[in-house]
């Protein structure tokens, strides 16, 4: 079906505006892995003026789920009394020496679901089994995951719990901008995160670091518009947060979703795979919902594995390097034999470069 947001003529016209507006080099980071894949899929990097460099940020929830949480998931999923439920991307994410697929091959009951509500139904249908949902994601997936916990409590389910790995965007931006190696001068903000949370959190961040930010969608025209607005701000020296995804995002965001998150979760420090710990960059279950915390229920909190030294995903997720710069890319690291999550996630930067090599 035709959509104007993929119109070649409209995209080309916007790209022409970018070329006209650009007078010097700029480094712009798109936060969302979905945007990264769209940029590579449509060859947009090749269509931009050479002065405009796009780098790829830590906006893939599968990619940034810490290695210790992956190992905790593997330990829980290996329990014969557990039905472990997860989004499909997570099954290929490598731990130290195995993944969830290998646990399933060895007899573990691991099921792909499309929603935490699917996991709730499985718990209702299997009262003699413990059902665990791997609750990963940014602010986008948090409302549904929060609602699953509220629903489990309302139903009196004793056999449902969540292994929580929620992360939040603003603290990650601060970590990137505080790095001595940072090169990012402007940000394309993730449209789906802002659809939930709004973008009222970002003006103070932009002002603090003197970096403009533009809320951006996922279609080619959306991305071109986001880049154009960012370049205009950079060229004029203005520090603002603009919304180039008005058809979906409002300044305040979705209040009902935010209330559900606040009711179930509270801020916590969180490890990001390949990056390390970022203070107050995640959410965990509030004390009144600890009965639904799989990490506590299965006593896996002490698992602390070491990352592979061969994978440079952390540098890629911080926009310091691009996948082809990794010596293992496409050689020792492929989708069939990944060293890191960025190669297997549907939003991973390495997967994008592997599947769209012409870009």
Secondary structure, 3 states (H helix, E strand, C coil): CCCHHHCHHHHHHHHHHHHHHCCCCEEEEEEEHHHHHHHHHCCHHHHCCCCEEEEEEEECHHHHECHHHHHHHHHHHCCCCEEEEECHHHHHCCCCCCCHHHHHHCCCEEEECCCHHHHHHHHHHCCCCEEEEEEEECHHHHHHHHHHHHHHHHHCCCCEEEEEEEECHHHHHHHHHHCCCCCCCEEEEEHHHHHHHCCCCHHHHHHHHCCEEEEECCCHHHHHHHHHHHHHHHHHCCCCEEECCCCCCCCCCCHHHHHHHHHHEEEEEEEECCCEEEEEEEEEECHHHHHHEHHHHCCCCCCCCCCCCCCCHHHHHCCCCCHHHCCCECCCECCCCCCCHHHCCCCCHHHHHHHCCCC
